[in-house]
């Protein structure tokens, strides 16, 4: 089981009331929410191995070099405009706490300099010899779904108590493409939330239709260059005008599968790695029932 950690603690942060605070009044809703997620996931799915995949770099320079707008809107403004209310960031201070708690529990926490958690997940899923469950709220990871290799995505519909198991049949039904082609669909469609412009006039349904007709992105681009292909003049024009974007978009959209990773033990811990530190963290941050539930499930 591979956890897209940032995706999950973001969901926890926005889904769990900020009224959950430490004894000294600091919000710990993301910490406690993630612990509750992990407890439920391990209880329901009983993985043999569990890895919390981390963003060592959430906006890698090599992706920005190819598409400068990549995640631009997520970059924090250096200063708020005059008269604009400054919203306090209560999530960022919780991330180091999450890391400390995972380490004390003994849950493998893996990242790689210059890469996102998606790339770590892609590498581990590619290396895996047995079934893989990827837990994420990020549709980009649908590209890794592979029935033959038993790679599925557990996609939160509402918290982690309601997960949709995404296999190739689900992708074909919803998007009209199988796992490996999802990256081509995403490149064509674009994604404003990631700063990917896509190709003008091509949304999700049109991208799926083009992929069904021409096989893959390379086939679509060959059709755009072929004056006798069945592409409409407007679509051909948009694809050709988007050539510079399409030259680089696949590299940005596709997760890396050959990331250098540190040595780590993926086995699900059945007792805390550092119980003394864990007790101190629990007391310091008031982790209470959330931590108790994780420990109960892990030691069961």
C-alpha positions in Angstrom: 0.0 0.0 0.0 1.5 3.3 -1.2 0.1 6.5 0.4 0.2 9.8 -1.5 0.8 11.4 1.9 0.3 15.1 0.9 -3.0 14.3 -0.9 -4.2 12.5 2.2 -3.2 15.1 4.8 -4.6 17.9 2.7 -7.9 16.0 2.7 -7.6 15.5 6.4 -6.9 19.2 6.9 -10.0 20.3 5.1 -12.2 17.5 6.3 -11.4 17.5 10.0 -12.4 20.5 12.2 -9.6 22.9 13.0 -11.0 22.9 16.6 -8.9 19.8 17.1 -5.9 21.4 18.9 -2.9 20.6 20.9 -2.8 21.4 24.6 -1.2 24.7 23.8 -3.9 25.6 21.2 -2.2 24.7 17.9 -4.3 23.0 15.3 -3.5 19.3 14.8 -6.5 18.4 12.6 -4.3 17.3 9.7 -2.1 15.1 12.0 -5.0 13.4 13.7 -7.0 13.1 10.4 -4.1 11.4 8.7 -3.7 9.0 11.6 -7.3 8.1 11.5 -7.0 7.6 7.7 -4.1 5.2 8.2 -5.9 3.3 11.0 -8.9 2.8 8.7 -6.8 1.8 5.7 -4.8 -0.8 7.6 -7.8 -2.2 9.3 -9.9 -2.5 6.1 -7.2 -3.7 3.7 -4.5 -5.4 5.8 -1.5 -4.5 3.7 1.8 -6.5 4.3 3.8 -3.4 3.4 3.0 0.3 3.8 4.9 3.3 2.5 4.1 7.0 3.1 5.4 8.6 -0.1 6.5 12.2 0.4 7.0 15.3 -1.8 10.8 16.0 -1.4 10.1 18.7 -4.0 6.4 19.4 -4.8 7.4 21.6 -7.9 10.5 20.0 -9.4 12.6 22.4 -11.4 13.0 20.0 -14.3 9.2 20.1 -14.8 9.1 23.9 -14.4 11.9 24.1 -17.1 9.6 22.3 -19.5 6.4 24.1 -18.6 7.0 27.3 -16.7 3.4 27.5 -15.6 3.6 24.2 -13.8 1.9 24.7 -10.4 2.6 28.4 -10.6 -0.7 29.4 -8.9 0.3 27.3 -5.9 3.4 29.3 -5.3 2.7 31.5 -2.2 2.6 35.2 -2.9 5.6 37.0 -1.3 3.3 39.5 0.2 -0.4 40.1 0.4 -1.8 43.1 -1.3 -2.4 46.2 0.7 -5.7 45.9 2.5 -6.0 42.2 1.8 -6.6 39.9 4.8 -3.7 37.6 5.4 -5.0 34.0 6.0 -2.8 32.2 8.5 -1.3 28.9 7.3 -2.1 26.3 9.9 -1.3 23.3 7.7 2.4 23.8 7.1 3.4 23.6 10.8 1.6 20.2 11.0 3.7 18.5 8.3 6.9 18.1 10.5 4.7 16.7 13.2 3.2 14.1 10.8 6.8 13.2 9.7 7.9 12.7 13.3 4.9 10.6 14.2 5.3 8.4 11.2 9.0 7.9 12.0 8.3 7.1 15.6 5.6 4.6 14.6 8.1 2.9 12.2 6.0 3.5 9.1 8.3 3.9 6.1 8.4 7.5 4.9 10.1 7.9 1.5 11.0 10.8 -0.7 13.7 11.6 -3.2 15.3 15.0 -3.8 14.0 16.7 -7.0 10.9 14.5 -7.2 7.3 14.5 -6.1 5.5 11.8 -4.2 3.9 10.7 -7.5 7.3 9.8 -8.8 8.2 7.8 -5.7 4.8 6.0 -6.1 5.5 5.4 -9.8 8.9 3.9 -9.0 7.7 1.7 -6.2 4.7 0.5 -8.1 6.9 -0.4 -11.1 9.4 -2.3 -8.9 6.7 -4.2 -7.0 6.4 -8.0 -7.6 2.9 -8.4 -6.1 -0.4 -6.5 -5.9 -0.2 -2.7 -5.2 -2.8 -0.4 -3.8 -2.2 3.3 -4.3 -4.2 5.6 -2.0 -4.6 9.0 -3.4 -7.1 11.8 -4.2 -4.9 12.8 -7.3 -6.3 11.5 -10.6 -2.9 11.8 -12.2 -1.9 8.5 -10.6 -4.7 6.7 -12.6 -2.0 6.4 -15.3 -0.4 3.6 -13.1 -3.5 1.4 -13.0 -2.6 -1.9 -14.6 -4.8 -5.0 -14.2 -2.1 -7.4 -15.4 0.3 -6.2 -12.7 -2.5 -5.9 -10.1 -2.0 -2.1 -9.6 -5.1 -0.3 -8.5 -5.9 3.1 -7.0 -8.0 3.5 -3.9 -9.6 6.9 -4.6 -11.4 8.6 -1.6 -15.0 9.5 -2.5 -15.7 10.7 1.0 -12.9 10.4 3.5 -11.2 6.9 3.5 -14.3 5.2 4.8 -15.7 5.4 1.2 -13.0 4.5 -1.3 -13.5 3.7 -5.0 -11.3 0.9 -6.3 -10.1 2.2 -9.6 -9.0 -0.6 -12.1 -8.9 -0.5 -15.9 -12.6 -1.3 -16.2 -13.4 1.8 -14.1 -11.1 4.0 -16.2 -12.6 2.7 -19.5 -16.1 3.4 -18.2 -15.4 6.9 -16.9 -12.7 8.2 -19.2 -12.7 5.8 -22.2 -9.0 4.9 -21.8 -6.9 2.3 -20.0 -4.3 3.2 -17.4 -1.2 3.9 -19.5 -3.2 6.2 -21.8 -4.5 8.3 -19.0 -1.3 10.4 -19.1 -1.9 11.1 -22.8 -5.5 12.1 -22.0 -4.3 14.4 -19.1 -1.7 16.1 -21.4 -4.3 16.8 -24.1 -7.0 17.9 -21.6 -4.7 19.9 -19.5 -5.2 20.7 -15.8 -5.6 24.2 -14.5 -4.9 23.1 -10.9 -1.5 22.0 -12.1 -0.9 24.9 -14.5 -1.1 22.7 -17.6 -2.9 24.5 -20.4 -3.8 21.5 -22.5 -4.7 21.9 -26.2 -7.2 24.5 -27.1 -10.7 23.1 -27.8 -9.8 19.6 -26.4 -11.6 18.6 -23.2 -11.7 15.3 -21.5 -14.4 13.7 -23.8 -12.7 14.9 -27.0 -9.3 13.7 -25.8 -10.8 10.3 -25.1 -12.4 10.1 -28.6 -9.1 11.1 -30.3 -7.2 8.4 -28.3 -9.8 5.8 -29.2 -9.5 6.7 -32.9 -5.7 7.2 -33.2 -4.4 4.9 -30.4 -2.2 7.3 -28.4 -0.9 10.8 -28.4 1.8 10.0 -31.0 -0.9 8.7 -33.3 -3.0 11.8 -32.8 0.0 14.0 -33.7 0.7 12.0 -36.8 -2.9 12.5 -37.8 -2.6 16.2 -37.4 0.3 16.2 -39.8 -1.5 14.0 -42.3 -3.7 16.2 -44.6 -6.0 13.2 -45.5 -6.7 12.2 -41.9 -10.3 12.5 -40.6 -9.4 15.4 -38.2 -11.6 18.5 -38.6 -9.7 21.6 -39.8 -10.2 23.3 -36.5 -8.9 20.4 -34.5 -6.0 19.9 -36.8 -5.1 23.6 -36.4 -5.3 23.5 -32.6 -3.2 20.4 -32.4 -0.5 21.9 -34.6 -0.5 25.2 -32.8 -0.1 23.2 -29.5 2.9 21.3 -30.9 5.4 23.1 -28.6 3.3 22.2 -25.6 2.7 18.6 -26.7 6.5 18.2 -27.2 7.0 18.6 -23.4 3.7 17.9 -21.7 4.0 14.1 -21.7 7.3 14.3 -19.8 5.7 16.6 -17.2 2.5 14.7 -16.8 4.0 11.1 -16.7 5.2 10.1 -13.3 8.8 9.1 -13.1 9.4 5.3 -12.6 13.2 5.3 -12.1 13.7 7.6 -9.1 16.7 6.9 -6.9 15.3 5.9 -3.5 17.0 5.4 -0.1 17.0 2.1 1.7 13.9 1.6 3.8 11.8 -1.2 5.4 8.3 -1.2 4.0 6.9 -3.8 6.4 3.9 -2.7 8.4 5.2 -2.2 11.9 3.5 -4.3 14.6 4.9 -2.2 17.4 6.2 1.4 17.6 9.8 1.8 16.4 10.4 4.5 19.1 7.7 4.2 21.8 9.3 6.9 24.1 9.4 9.5 21.3 5.8 8.6 20.3 4.6 9.1 23.8 6.3 12.5 24.0 4.7 13.5 20.7 1.3 12.3 21.8 1.5 14.3 25.0 3.0 17.4 23.3 0.4 17.5 20.5 -2.6 15.9 22.2 -3.0 13.1 19.6 -5.2 11.0 21.9 -7.6 8.7 20.3 -6.2 9.1 16.8 -2.9 7.7 17.8 -4.5 5.0 20.0 -6.5 3.8 17.0 -3.4 3.4 14.8 -1.5 1.6 17.5 -4.5 -0.7 18.1 -4.7 -1.6 14.5 -1.0 -2.1 14.0 -0.5 -4.3 17.0 -3.7 -6.4 16.4 
